[in-house]
Amino acid sequence: MSDIEEKLAHLIRAVDDLSDVVARQDREIVSLRLRVERLTAREAARQGESDGGVILGDERPPHY
């Protein structure tokens, strides 16, 4: 019986530790989503302000 109680205590500790990890990861995901949304909005605003000229990787810039 004491062996089972010891194993149960270890399992409870493992579940608590994993629960803490999941909660921390959830907070981090929320934070990262907010950052991505802000960056996306900033990039959309920057593209809206640009003159529409896009230089592709294989094009030479116009000053050549």
Secondary structure, DSSP 8 states (H G I E B T S, - for coil): -HHHHHHHHHHHHHHHHHHHHHHHHHHHHHHHHHHHHHHHHHHHHHHHHS-S----TTS--TT-
